[in-house]
């Protein structure tokens, strides 16, 4: 068997990399939010995200959190997944001198690799599974299960009749979004346990808006009396026919606004989406209840993979 190549040149993710990287995201099935470029770009500073293109056939990843280096499943064809997975194991062992670790691996890859439990610990990260929804149901809100959501949308439209407007946002609207983000972040306060993550998210959104002409994303917002009161950002996974909603913010004091922008964004920007990925609930009870109330049709489960019994020679 030929020796696995480990000469990988990693570089930070930038907006300029989207055209180069996008084709790799559709090489195999993956229903997680990591299946589109936007997620890696949004969190690139928070987790020091870097990538390397290996042998022209795969994308390899490095991330860092509190000094701990980890990776992600390679972006490659399914049949080449064992080779490129083993490539990163070798890279971690020989180049980084540490055991291989993936914090979040997609379920499809885990099932295909069928890793030896003697060599790797594989554990589901239950709180980090992405919620998947039926696209048509989310656009129409039809049926008994979503009746309360539809009532909230209708109540919002009645209360603000003639005063609201859904709009497709573009780069020229960035100041409106920044102004709204400042208001939204202030409402969250600085004592929240997740404050650091919120700050990184806001910084990531700023970078998206600075580079939105390059990024293949859709943005929508709701104006009330001429003022932006909600906005959302998403992208499309063509292989899964899936919209991935990475960002959704709204003024919580306006009843029905979250439900309205949720529905309108899908109607206007993703009419073709069969599935909608609205990411995870990070173990927050209130967020979990909100996501469950939309009646998910499934989950994109994620797993931690950790190499066992590695010692530096």
Secondary structure, DSSP 4 states (H G I P E B T S, - for coil): -PPPP-----EE--GGGHHHHHHHHTSS---SGGGSHHHHHHTTTTTT-EEEEETTTEEEEEEEETTEEEB---BS-GGGHHHHHHHHHHIIIIIS-S--EEEEEEHHHHHHH---TTTEEEEE-GGGPEEEEEHHHHHH--SGGGHHHHHHHHHHHHHTTTTEEEEE--GGGHHHHHHHHHHHHHHH-S-STTHHHHHHHHHHHHHHHHTTTTS--EEEEEEETTEEEEEEEEEEETTTTEEEEEEEEE-TTSTTHHHHHHHHHHHHH-TT-SEEE----TT-HHHHHHHHTT--SEEE-EEEEEE-S----
